[in-house]
Amino acid sequence: MKKQLAITPEQVADFAALHQEPAWFIEMRQAALAQIDSLALPIFEKINFKHWPVMAADTPQLVTSSADLVPETAQQLDASQPYIVQVGQTTVKINLPEAIAAQGVIFTDIFTALRDYPELVKAYYMQVTVKPDEDRLTAFHTALMNSGAFLYVPKNVVIKEPITAYYVQDSTQPADFIHHVLIVAETNSEFSYLENLQTAGDHKNLANVVVEVIAKDNSHVHFASVDSFGQSVTTYLNRRGHLMRDARIDWALGFMNDGNIIGDFDSDLVGEGSHAETKVVAISTGKQVQGIDTRVTNIGQRSIGHILQHGVILEDATLTFNGIGHIIKGAKGADAQQENRVLMLSRTARGDANPLLLIDENDVQAGHAASVGRVDEQQMYYLMSRGLSKEVAQRLVIRGFLGAVLAEIPDKVVRQQLTATIERKLIDGQKSE
């Protein structure tokens, strides 16, 4: 029997009033709240999370977080580049250089966007990619969203400086993180968005994060992330792209979390000639469970959707890669390719790599590759015969295994940050082996 959510419409209305939200947004919240208990949880093959505390939210309330929790790397951001830093529900700083703002770019927290640009947000917020009534988790998110950001890049605007975001889950106190990022790339625009998700503290909380990227005709979005939620946080992370004619999104996603997490990554290739490249690296350690469900749906003719996922498992951890390529009837000339590989360093680890191709059209290209295996003993022997310890030799082999994905990440800063995080995760995991 499903546990019902003990949150009232009055509590949701009171929370919305604190942010002076427009009437249409409050109505969306209330409608989603009324649907939660009647909707089912999403289903991901070979990922069983039904008993996770993914909806154990308290009464929605305004929680203030300390700026002292801002990570050191966020404090070193250059004033010449656009960035946002949030800790929990608190926006610590937003920097939008005048030259970029003068081109009509909007970059602000989600509640300011709702007050200052309500019609613009209304046109896209959970209207195009993720729908409020899609499942229990999206309805829960819609009803109780408590933080987030809005990025809008107008037609023909090209931003050379990377747009950087630091979002810190405040687990120094009871504070669920229900976070929404809405990104709209207008026709012929191009930019890079670098997202960092982290946790401060070890209080048990949940995180429910939805990211929507709408890429209009001939736009190009470079989306990179380093996800490092803490061990005490149970997370649902949904990133969804909607690509129109000749639009392109390059996803580079580093799954470096320490707690149990579901990653739901989708790209809908709606327009003719649209193109999505999704590259994921993941490391699971301890007893954590990470499930990553990556889907590309080819709807437009001559659309291209590629998935490349490499993961490493240590100790008693579990990592599951699901890769789904779906070519819809009528998507002539479409291309759907995927590669899912998992490397296990422990005999008690569990790994799955599950490719799936659904093809409803004849004139297409499609293919997949998948493997789950252990470290190559010959490589290990060669490195250890040169005087390296087993731990160092393992890390070198793993770096080579993940390097195929890391090399495809175009941004040097993201590559360096991911490499440093990978090294930390591997060293921590090896300590218990």
KOLDREN-827697 format. One record per residue (C-alpha): residue number from 1; residue in one letter; x, y, z. Coordinates in nm, 3 decimals, always signed. Layout:
N
(NUM, 'A', (X, Y, Z));
...
This chain:
433
(1, 'M', (+0.000, +0.000, +0.000));
(2, 'K', (+0.137, +0.339, -0.098));
(3, 'K', (+0.220, +0.583, +0.180));
(4, 'Q', (+0.028, +0.904, +0.130));
(5, 'L', (+0.197, +1.241, +0.147));
(6, 'A', (+0.085, +1.430, +0.458));
(7, 'I', (+0.104, +1.781, +0.311));
(8, 'T', (-0.203, +2.000, +0.276));
(9, 'P', (-0.299, +2.246, +0.001));
(10, 'E', (-0.292, +2.523, +0.264));
(11, 'Q', (+0.071, +2.448, +0.346));
(12, 'V', (+0.167, +2.460, -0.020));
(13, 'A', (-0.023, +2.790, -0.065));
(14, 'D', (+0.153, +2.942, +0.237));
(15, 'F', (+0.494, +2.846, +0.100));
(16, 'A', (+0.408, +2.987, -0.244));
(17, 'A', (+0.296, +3.313, -0.085));
(18, 'L', (+0.641, +3.359, +0.071));
(19, 'H', (+0.784, +3.388, -0.282));
(20, 'Q', (+0.497, +3.596, -0.425));
(21, 'E', (+0.440, +3.337, -0.695));
(22, 'P', (+0.193, +3.412, -0.978));
(23, 'A', (-0.153, +3.256, -0.959));
(24, 'W', (-0.093, +3.017, -1.251));
(25, 'F', (+0.213, +2.872, -1.077));
(26, 'I', (+0.027, +2.819, -0.750));
(27, 'E', (-0.251, +2.645, -0.942));
(28, 'M', (+0.009, +2.417, -1.101));
(29, 'R', (+0.147, +2.331, -0.758));
(30, 'Q', (-0.197, +2.254, -0.616));
(31, 'A', (-0.300, +2.042, -0.914));
(32, 'A', (+0.020, +1.838, -0.886));
(33, 'L', (-0.025, +1.794, -0.511));
(34, 'A', (-0.376, +1.654, -0.569));
(35, 'Q', (-0.239, +1.399, -0.818));
(36, 'I', (+0.060, +1.264, -0.627));
(37, 'D', (-0.113, +0.978, -0.450));
(38, 'S', (-0.290, +0.857, -0.766));
(39, 'L', (+0.024, +0.843, -0.983));
(40, 'A', (+0.274, +0.558, -1.005));
(41, 'L', (+0.647, +0.580, -0.953));
(42, 'P', (+0.853, +0.574, -1.274));
(43, 'I', (+0.990, +0.236, -1.380));
(44, 'F', (+1.356, +0.187, -1.468));
(45, 'E', (+1.471, -0.158, -1.575));
(46, 'K', (+1.679, -0.341, -1.311));
(47, 'I', (+1.673, -0.040, -1.077));
(48, 'N', (+1.463, -0.107, -0.769));
(49, 'F', (+1.416, +0.209, -0.566));
(50, 'K', (+1.055, +0.167, -0.450));
(51, 'H', (+1.156, +0.151, -0.084));
(52, 'W', (+1.390, +0.450, -0.097));
(53, 'P', (+1.282, +0.765, +0.092));
(54, 'V', (+1.231, +0.962, -0.229));
(55, 'M', (+0.920, +1.143, -0.103));
(56, 'A', (+0.977, +1.173, +0.273));
(57, 'A', (+0.933, +1.550, +0.264));
(58, 'D', (+0.836, +1.757, +0.566));
(59, 'T', (+0.594, +2.048, +0.556));
(60, 'P', (+0.722, +2.294, +0.292));
(61, 'Q', (+0.893, +2.582, +0.465));
(62, 'L', (+1.146, +2.852, +0.398));
(63, 'V', (+1.490, +2.742, +0.518));
(64, 'T', (+1.786, +2.979, +0.527));
(65, 'S', (+2.135, +2.841, +0.468));
(66, 'S', (+2.472, +2.986, +0.558));
(67, 'A', (+2.703, +3.130, +0.294));
(68, 'D', (+2.984, +2.960, +0.485));
(69, 'L', (+2.881, +2.638, +0.309));
(70, 'V', (+2.987, +2.771, -0.033));
(71, 'P', (+3.266, +2.543, -0.165));
(72, 'E', (+3.610, +2.688, -0.217));
(73, 'T', (+3.599, +2.638, -0.594));
(74, 'A', (+3.284, +2.853, -0.613));
(75, 'Q', (+3.458, +3.129, -0.418));
(76, 'Q', (+3.727, +3.143, -0.684));
(77, 'L', (+3.494, +3.221, -0.976));
(78, 'D', (+3.606, +3.505, -1.198));
(79, 'A', (+3.393, +3.821, -1.189));
(80, 'S', (+3.413, +3.840, -1.569));
(81, 'Q', (+3.209, +3.522, -1.616));
(82, 'P', (+2.840, +3.459, -1.549));
(83, 'Y', (+2.764, +3.238, -1.250));
(84, 'I', (+2.516, +3.157, -0.976));
(85, 'V', (+2.584, +3.012, -0.631));
(86, 'Q', (+2.302, +2.866, -0.422));
(87, 'V', (+2.311, +2.685, -0.089));
(88, 'G', (+1.983, +2.507, -0.026));
(89, 'Q', (+1.708, +2.761, -0.082));
(90, 'T', (+1.944, +3.056, -0.036));
(91, 'T', (+2.088, +3.233, -0.340));
(92, 'V', (+2.430, +3.348, -0.222));
(93, 'K', (+2.537, +3.531, -0.535));
(94, 'I', (+2.447, +3.584, -0.899));
(95, 'N', (+2.694, +3.742, -1.139));
(96, 'L', (+2.583, +3.841, -1.489));
(97, 'P', (+2.840, +4.066, -1.662));
(98, 'E', (+2.690, +4.379, -1.814));
(99, 'A', (+2.804, +4.292, -2.167));
(100, 'I', (+2.611, +3.965, -2.154));
(101, 'A', (+2.303, +4.113, -1.984));
(102, 'A', (+2.293, +4.384, -2.253));
(103, 'Q', (+2.228, +4.113, -2.512));
(104, 'G', (+1.905, +4.019, -2.334));
(105, 'V', (+2.039, +3.716, -2.146));
(106, 'I', (+1.847, +3.633, -1.828));
(107, 'F', (+2.019, +3.437, -1.552));
(108, 'T', (+1.859, +3.442, -1.211));
(109, 'D', (+1.704, +3.227, -0.941));
(110, 'I', (+1.373, +3.061, -1.025));
(111, 'F', (+1.157, +3.269, -0.789));
(112, 'T', (+1.290, +3.601, -0.921));
(113, 'A', (+1.221, +3.473, -1.272));
(114, 'L', (+0.861, +3.389, -1.175));
(115, 'R', (+0.810, +3.744, -1.044));
(116, 'D', (+0.997, +3.937, -1.314));
(117, 'Y', (+0.938, +3.721, -1.624));
(118, 'P', (+0.620, +3.525, -1.546));
(119, 'E', (+0.496, +3.485, -1.905));
(120, 'L', (+0.834, +3.368, -2.030));
(121, 'V', (+0.865, +3.108, -1.756));
(122, 'K', (+0.502, +3.003, -1.800));
(123, 'A', (+0.563, +2.917, -2.166));
(124, 'Y', (+0.826, +2.655, -2.080));
(125, 'Y', (+0.815, +2.550, -1.715));
(126, 'M', (+0.715, +2.180, -1.721));
(127, 'Q', (+0.527, +2.238, -2.044));
(128, 'V', (+0.766, +2.106, -2.309));
(129, 'T', (+1.000, +1.845, -2.160));
(130, 'V', (+0.893, +1.714, -1.818));
(131, 'K', (+0.520, +1.715, -1.742));
(132, 'P', (+0.380, +1.754, -1.388));
(133, 'D', (+0.159, +1.446, -1.417));
(134, 'E', (+0.423, +1.223, -1.574));
(135, 'D', (+0.466, +1.018, -1.253));
(136, 'R', (+0.469, +1.050, -0.875));
(137, 'L', (+0.816, +1.203, -0.864));
(138, 'T', (+0.747, +1.476, -1.120));
(139, 'A', (+0.418, +1.563, -0.947));
(140, 'F', (+0.596, +1.572, -0.612));
(141, 'H', (+0.859, +1.800, -0.764));
(142, 'T', (+0.600, +2.035, -0.914));
(143, 'A', (+0.407, +2.068, -0.591));
(144, 'L', (+0.703, +2.121, -0.357));
(145, 'M', (+0.982, +2.282, -0.563));
(146, 'N', (+1.181, +2.507, -0.328));
(147, 'S', (+1.486, +2.631, -0.522));
(148, 'G', (+1.630, +2.663, -0.869));
(149, 'A', (+1.748, +2.884, -1.153));
(150, 'F', (+1.636, +3.020, -1.489));
(151, 'L', (+1.864, +3.078, -1.787));
(152, 'Y', (+1.736, +3.239, -2.107));
(153, 'V', (+1.962, +3.309, -2.405));
(154, 'P', (+1.798, +3.515, -2.683));
(155, 'K', (+1.806, +3.459, -3.057));
(156, 'N', (+2.149, +3.481, -3.228));
(157, 'V', (+2.337, +3.533, -2.898));
(158, 'V', (+2.664, +3.345, -2.863));
(159, 'I', (+2.824, +3.346, -2.517));
(160, 'K', (+3.190, +3.252, -2.513));
(161, 'E', (+3.238, +3.251, -2.137));
(162, 'P', (+3.108, +2.937, -1.962));
(163, 'I', (+2.798, +2.993, -1.748));
(164, 'T', (+2.872, +2.824, -1.416));
(165, 'A', (+2.631, +2.709, -1.146));
(166, 'Y', (+2.703, +2.578, -0.796));
(167, 'Y', (+2.406, +2.423, -0.618));
(168, 'V', (+2.476, +2.295, -0.267));
(169, 'Q', (+2.235, +2.062, -0.088));
(170, 'D', (+2.232, +2.191, +0.272));
(171, 'S', (+2.241, +1.880, +0.488));
(172, 'T', (+2.366, +2.058, +0.797));
(173, 'Q', (+1.995, +2.068, +0.892));
(174, 'P', (+1.667, +1.900, +0.796));
(175, 'A', (+1.615, +2.051, +0.451));
(176, 'D', (+1.498, +1.860, +0.145));
(177, 'F', (+1.638, +1.989, -0.184));
(178, 'I', (+1.365, +2.011, -0.448));
(179, 'H', (+1.543, +2.198, -0.720));
(180, 'H', (+1.445, +2.308, -1.072));
(181, 'V', (+1.664, +2.447, -1.350));
(182, 'L', (+1.499, +2.581, -1.666));
(183, 'I', (+1.722, +2.661, -1.965));
(184, 'V', (+1.590, +2.810, -2.290));
(185, 'A', (+1.821, +2.847, -2.590));
(186, 'E', (+1.658, +3.056, -2.861));
(187, 'T', (+1.722, +3.016, -3.236));
(188, 'N', (+2.092, +3.030, -3.341));
(189, 'S', (+2.216, +3.078, -2.984));
(190, 'E', (+2.518, +2.896, -2.840));
(191, 'F', (+2.664, +2.870, -2.490));
(192, 'S', (+2.818, +2.637, -2.230));
(193, 'Y', (+2.649, +2.568, -1.898));
(194, 'L', (+2.858, +2.403, -1.625));
(195, 'E', (+2.664, +2.263, -1.329));
(196, 'N', (+2.800, +2.149, -0.994));
(197, 'L', (+2.576, +1.963, -0.746));
(198, 'Q', (+2.721, +1.908, -0.398));
(199, 'T', (+2.623, +1.835, -0.040));
(200, 'A', (+2.732, +2.006, +0.281));
(201, 'G', (+2.669, +1.821, +0.608));
(202, 'D', (+2.545, +1.470, +0.683));
(203, 'H', (+2.182, +1.509, +0.789));
(204, 'K', (+1.957, +1.262, +0.606));
(205, 'N', (+1.763, +1.449, +0.339));
(206, 'L', (+1.626, +1.385, -0.006));
(207, 'A', (+1.705, +1.562, -0.331));
(208, 'N', (+1.462, +1.583, -0.624));
(209, 'V', (+1.622, +1.772, -0.912));
(210, 'V', (+1.466, +1.845, -1.252));
(211, 'V', (+1.659, +2.017, -1.531));
(212, 'E', (+1.480, +2.122, -1.850));
(213, 'V', (+1.673, +2.232, -2.160));
(214, 'I', (+1.476, +2.365, -2.456));
(215, 'A', (+1.704, +2.401, -2.759));
(216, 'K', (+1.537, +2.585, -3.045));
(217, 'D', (+1.627, +2.580, -3.416));
(218, 'N', (+2.001, +2.570, -3.486));
(219, 'S', (+2.096, +2.638, -3.123));
(220, 'H', (+2.388, +2.463, -2.956));
(221, 'V', (+2.402, +2.393, -2.583));
(222, 'H', (+2.708, +2.247, -2.414));
(223, 'F', (+2.582, +2.105, -2.083));
(224, 'A', (+2.839, +1.967, -1.839));
(225, 'S', (+2.794, +1.858, -1.480));
(226, 'V', (+2.982, +1.720, -1.182));
(227, 'D', (+2.728, +1.555, -0.951));
(228, 'S', (+2.862, +1.494, -0.601));
(229, 'F', (+2.568, +1.449, -0.365));
(230, 'G', (+2.669, +1.317, -0.022));
(231, 'Q', (+2.618, +0.978, +0.135));
(232, 'S', (+2.327, +1.099, +0.350));
(233, 'V', (+2.123, +1.219, +0.052));
(234, 'T', (+1.879, +1.002, -0.143));
(235, 'T', (+1.845, +1.157, -0.489));
(236, 'Y', (+1.625, +1.158, -0.798));
(237, 'L', (+1.790, +1.355, -1.078));
(238, 'N', (+1.598, +1.415, -1.400));
(239, 'R', (+1.762, +1.597, -1.691));
(240, 'R', (+1.559, +1.636, -2.008));
(241, 'G', (+1.637, +1.799, -2.341));
(242, 'H', (+1.390, +1.905, -2.614));
(243, 'L', (+1.569, +1.968, -2.944));
(244, 'M', (+1.415, +2.144, -3.242));
(245, 'R', (+1.534, +2.165, -3.603));
(246, 'D', (+1.917, +2.137, -3.634));
(247, 'A', (+1.957, +2.200, -3.261));
(248, 'R', (+2.233, +2.026, -3.067));
(249, 'I', (+2.295, +1.943, -2.702));
(250, 'D', (+2.625, +1.796, -2.585));
(251, 'W', (+2.570, +1.635, -2.244));
(252, 'A', (+2.882, +1.557, -2.038));
(253, 'L', (+2.768, +1.416, -1.703));
(254, 'G', (+2.995, +1.309, -1.417));
(255, 'F', (+2.806, +1.088, -1.171));
(256, 'M', (+3.031, +1.103, -0.864));
(257, 'N', (+2.773, +1.078, -0.586));
(258, 'D', (+2.821, +0.897, -0.254));
(259, 'G', (+2.455, +0.820, -0.173));
(260, 'N', (+2.180, +0.624, -0.346));
(261, 'I', (+2.065, +0.798, -0.663));
(262, 'I', (+1.851, +0.755, -0.972));
(263, 'G', (+1.958, +0.943, -1.284));
(264, 'D', (+1.692, +0.990, -1.552));
(265, 'F', (+1.848, +1.149, -1.862));
(266, 'D', (+1.640, +1.200, -2.178));
(267, 'S', (+1.686, +1.379, -2.509));
(268, 'D', (+1.384, +1.422, -2.736));
(269, 'L', (+1.510, +1.484, -3.092));
(270, 'V', (+1.195, +1.649, -3.222));
(271, 'G', (+1.333, +1.857, -3.505));
(272, 'E', (+1.483, +1.746, -3.833));
(273, 'G', (+1.862, +1.728, -3.810));
(274, 'S', (+1.866, +1.761, -3.431));
(275, 'H', (+2.164, +1.605, -3.253));
(276, 'A', (+2.230, +1.490, -2.894));
(277, 'E', (+2.560, +1.351, -2.768));
(278, 'T', (+2.529, +1.207, -2.416));
(279, 'K', (+2.848, +1.109, -2.233));
(280, 'V', (+2.833, +0.976, -1.877));
(281, 'V', (+3.106, +0.866, -1.636));
(282, 'A', (+3.011, +0.715, -1.300));
(283, 'I', (+3.182, +0.566, -0.995));
(284, 'S', (+2.999, +0.372, -0.723));
(285, 'T', (+3.163, +0.295, -0.388));
(286, 'G', (+3.073, +0.165, -0.043));
(287, 'K', (+2.725, +0.017, -0.033));
(288, 'Q', (+2.566, +0.281, -0.253));
(289, 'V', (+2.329, +0.211, -0.541));
(290, 'Q', (+2.343, +0.425, -0.853));
(291, 'G', (+2.101, +0.367, -1.139));
(292, 'I', (+2.132, +0.566, -1.461));
(293, 'D', (+1.859, +0.550, -1.723));
(294, 'T', (+1.964, +0.733, -2.041));
(295, 'R', (+1.724, +0.764, -2.332));
(296, 'V', (+1.739, +0.927, -2.674));
(297, 'T', (+1.421, +0.944, -2.880));
(298, 'N', (+1.465, +1.013, -3.253));
(299, 'I', (+1.147, +1.182, -3.376));
(300, 'G', (+1.278, +1.416, -3.646));
(301, 'Q', (+1.419, +1.299, -3.975));
(302, 'R', (+1.800, +1.271, -3.994));
(303, 'S', (+1.825, +1.323, -3.620));
(304, 'I', (+2.130, +1.185, -3.437));
(305, 'G', (+2.137, +1.045, -3.085));
(306, 'H', (+2.452, +0.893, -2.935));
(307, 'I', (+2.502, +0.755, -2.582));
(308, 'L', (+2.843, +0.673, -2.428));
(309, 'Q', (+2.843, +0.551, -2.065));
(310, 'H', (+3.142, +0.418, -1.870));
(311, 'G', (+3.128, +0.329, -1.501));
(312, 'V', (+3.343, +0.181, -1.224));
(313, 'I', (+3.227, -0.008, -0.912));
(314, 'L', (+3.423, -0.068, -0.591));
(315, 'E', (+3.346, -0.243, -0.261));
(316, 'D', (+2.981, -0.356, -0.221));
(317, 'A', (+2.832, -0.092, -0.450));
(318, 'T', (+2.586, -0.129, -0.736));
(319, 'L', (+2.584, +0.055, -1.068));
(320, 'T', (+2.327, +0.007, -1.343));
(321, 'F', (+2.341, +0.162, -1.688));
(322, 'N', (+2.025, +0.152, -1.898));
(323, 'G', (+2.064, +0.289, -2.249));
(324, 'I', (+1.753, +0.329, -2.461));
(325, 'G', (+1.756, +0.441, -2.822));
(326, 'H', (+1.408, +0.480, -2.973));
(327, 'I', (+1.357, +0.569, -3.338));
(328, 'I', (+0.997, +0.673, -3.399));
(329, 'K', (+0.809, +0.583, -3.718));
(330, 'G', (+0.875, +0.854, -3.975));
(331, 'A', (+1.224, +0.946, -3.846));
(332, 'K', (+1.388, +0.857, -4.176));
(333, 'G', (+1.766, +0.880, -4.184));
(334, 'A', (+1.789, +0.878, -3.804));
(335, 'D', (+2.102, +0.755, -3.627));
(336, 'A', (+2.092, +0.593, -3.279));
(337, 'Q', (+2.415, +0.452, -3.132));
(338, 'Q', (+2.512, +0.362, -2.777));
(339, 'E', (+2.791, +0.210, -2.571));
(340, 'N', (+2.750, +0.106, -2.205));
(341, 'R', (+3.047, -0.041, -2.017));
(342, 'V', (+3.095, -0.122, -1.649));
(343, 'L', (+3.424, -0.214, -1.478));
(344, 'M', (+3.409, -0.394, -1.142));
(345, 'L', (+3.696, -0.387, -0.892));
(346, 'S', (+3.533, -0.602, -0.625));
(347, 'R', (+3.386, -0.953, -0.620));
(348, 'T', (+3.097, -0.822, -0.411));
(349, 'A', (+3.013, -0.540, -0.650));
(350, 'R', (+2.709, -0.553, -0.876));
(351, 'G', (+2.698, -0.406, -1.223));
(352, 'D', (+2.458, -0.403, -1.517));
(353, 'A', (+2.484, -0.258, -1.866));
(354, 'N', (+2.153, -0.284, -2.048));
(355, 'P', (+2.126, -0.153, -2.404));
(356, 'L', (+1.788, -0.136, -2.573));
(357, 'L', (+1.703, -0.032, -2.927));
(358, 'L', (+1.342, +0.032, -3.028));
(359, 'I', (+1.322, +0.089, -3.403));
(360, 'D', (+0.996, +0.173, -3.577));
(361, 'E', (+1.148, +0.294, -3.906));
(362, 'N', (+1.347, +0.113, -4.179));
(363, 'D', (+1.572, +0.380, -4.328));
(364, 'V', (+1.794, +0.431, -4.020));
(365, 'Q', (+2.129, +0.350, -3.861));
(366, 'A', (+2.142, +0.194, -3.514));
(367, 'G', (+2.382, -0.004, -3.301));
(368, 'H', (+2.486, -0.079, -2.946));
(369, 'A', (+2.765, -0.227, -2.736));
(370, 'A', (+2.764, -0.333, -2.370));
(371, 'S', (+3.002, -0.504, -2.129));
(372, 'V', (+3.045, -0.576, -1.758));
(373, 'G', (+3.388, -0.701, -1.653));
(374, 'R', (+3.683, -0.682, -1.419));
(375, 'V', (+4.020, -0.509, -1.435));
(376, 'D', (+4.253, -0.658, -1.695));
(377, 'E', (+4.500, -0.872, -1.497));
(378, 'Q', (+4.766, -0.842, -1.767));
(379, 'Q', (+4.755, -0.463, -1.747));
(380, 'M', (+4.775, -0.486, -1.367));
(381, 'Y', (+5.071, -0.726, -1.384));
(382, 'Y', (+5.258, -0.503, -1.629));
(383, 'L', (+5.213, -0.190, -1.416));
(384, 'M', (+5.298, -0.365, -1.086));
(385, 'S', (+5.609, -0.520, -1.243));
(386, 'R', (+5.725, -0.160, -1.299));
(387, 'G', (+5.717, -0.097, -0.926));
(388, 'L', (+5.368, +0.047, -0.884));
(389, 'S', (+5.150, -0.057, -0.592));
(390, 'K', (+4.830, -0.246, -0.662));
(391, 'E', (+4.620, +0.060, -0.565));
(392, 'V', (+4.808, +0.297, -0.797));
(393, 'A', (+4.804, +0.043, -1.080));
(394, 'Q', (+4.427, +0.002, -1.042));
(395, 'R', (+4.374, +0.376, -1.059));
(396, 'L', (+4.581, +0.404, -1.375));
(397, 'V', (+4.381, +0.127, -1.544));
(398, 'I', (+4.056, +0.293, -1.439));
(399, 'R', (+4.170, +0.633, -1.565));
(400, 'G', (+4.237, +0.473, -1.901));
(401, 'F', (+3.893, +0.311, -1.899));
(402, 'L', (+3.715, +0.637, -1.816));
(403, 'G', (+3.946, +0.842, -2.035));
(404, 'A', (+3.752, +0.750, -2.348));
(405, 'V', (+3.462, +0.950, -2.210));
(406, 'L', (+3.661, +1.225, -2.038));
(407, 'A', (+3.847, +1.300, -2.360));
(408, 'E', (+3.516, +1.383, -2.527));
(409, 'I', (+3.437, +1.657, -2.274));
(410, 'P', (+3.533, +1.980, -2.451));
(411, 'D', (+3.567, +2.206, -2.147));
(412, 'K', (+3.909, +2.188, -1.979));
(413, 'V', (+3.782, +2.307, -1.640));
(414, 'V', (+3.513, +2.036, -1.629));
(415, 'R', (+3.765, +1.769, -1.731));
(416, 'Q', (+4.004, +1.875, -1.454));
(417, 'Q', (+3.727, +1.891, -1.197));
(418, 'L', (+3.593, +1.550, -1.295));
(419, 'T', (+3.942, +1.399, -1.292));
(420, 'A', (+4.006, +1.531, -0.940));
(421, 'T', (+3.669, +1.400, -0.819));
(422, 'I', (+3.733, +1.060, -0.979));
(423, 'E', (+4.069, +1.036, -0.802));
(424, 'R', (+3.908, +1.119, -0.467));
(425, 'K', (+3.633, +0.860, -0.516));
(426, 'L', (+3.880, +0.589, -0.616));
(427, 'I', (+4.114, +0.652, -0.324));
(428, 'D', (+3.824, +0.655, -0.076));
(429, 'G', (+3.686, +0.334, -0.225));
(430, 'Q', (+4.022, +0.156, -0.222));
(431, 'K', (+4.069, +0.225, +0.149));
(432, 'S', (+3.797, -0.026, +0.228));
(433, 'E', (+3.894, -0.292, -0.024));
